[in-house]
Amino acid sequence: MSSHHFVKEDQEPALIIASVTHQTFEKIKPLLEWSPRIIVHYATLDSILNWGIKFDGVICTAALKSSFEKKLAKYEPLEWFIYSTSFLQETIAEVMTRNIAAVQIMDAQEDYPLAELERLKIHSFTLLTDSVRWSLIKSKKWRKWLPANSLIHVYVAGKTETISTAKADSLSIEKETIFWIGEPY
């Protein structure tokens, strides 16, 4: 896939593919134009290989690494993200040591622990489920023009509120703390 976006060296966002469904590839295709550093959970490898996309890293346990090294030898060089208990938190911690400022996670899980993710010190964070794009709003202010009958989810302090727009207009949300905006897509 050719790209019309230019990303400076070492400023690529990370796209962590934690799980996949039949919709996942269509959801991530637009993200591939940004040439992200693609890091895949070992359970998604068969799907990723079938899609034919280049990936840069694999998330697995130390016990599984040797079996995957043989299977993936022709895809080298690969980065290995080894975890022991929490693959997502440990992978994100490792990504942060590599000075990757923006992280996007693709995970089919709909009921995600957003409060856990907001504790991670990442500059830009997006979580993509099969139906909602969640963006962490660290500026405590968010504004966007929305068409009529749009739904927006706002997650703050452990609670989710859904806002519906009756007409096409600009929606502004301001909170006293960081919050998440969930946009159906």
Long-range contacts (C-beta under 8 A, 24 or more apart in sequence): 1-29, 1-32, 1-33, 3-32, 3-33, 3-34, 3-35, 4-33, 5-33, 5-34, 5-35, 7-34, 7-35, 10-99, 11-101, 12-36, 12-37, 12-100, 13-37, 13-100, 13-101, 13-102, 13-103, 13-104, 13-124, 14-38, 14-39, 14-95, 14-100, 14-102, 14-103, 14-104, 15-39, 15-104, 15-105, 15-106, 16-40, 16-41, 16-59, 16-88, 16-91, 16-92, 16-95, 16-103, 16-104, 16-105, 16-106, 17-41, 17-44, 17-48, 17-55, 17-106, 18-44, 18-87, 18-88, 18-105, 18-106, 18-107, 18-109, 19-43, 19-44, 19-106, 19-107, 19-108, 19-109, 20-44, 20-47, 20-48, 20-106, 20-108, 21-108, 21-130, 23-130, 24-106, 24-108, 24-130, 25-51, 27-106, 27-128, 27-130, 27-185, 28-106, 28-128, 31-104, 36-104, 37-100, 39-79, 39-81, 39-91, 39-95, 41-87, 42-68, 45-71, 45-72, 57-81, 59-83, 59-87, 59-91, 89-116, 89-120, 92-120, 92-122, 93-120, 96-120, 96-121, 96-122, 102-126, 104-128, 114-155, 114-180, 115-158, 118-178, 118-180, 131-184, 131-185, 132-182, 132-183, 132-184, 132-185, 133-182, 133-183, 133-184, 133-185, 134-180, 134-181, 134-182, 135-180, 135-181, 135-183, 136-178, 136-179, 136-180, 137-173, 137-175, 137-178, 137-179, 137-180, 137-181, 138-178, 140-174, 140-175, 140-176, 140-177, 140-178, 140-179, 141-172, 141-173, 141-174, 142-172, 142-173, 142-174, 142-179, 142-181, 143-170, 143-171, 143-172, 143-173, 144-170, 144-171, 145-169, 145-170, 145-171, 146-170, 146-171, 151-184, 152-181, 152-182, 152-183, 153-180, 153-181, 153-182, 153-183, 154-179, 154-180, 154-181, 154-182, 155-179, 155-180, 155-182, 156-180
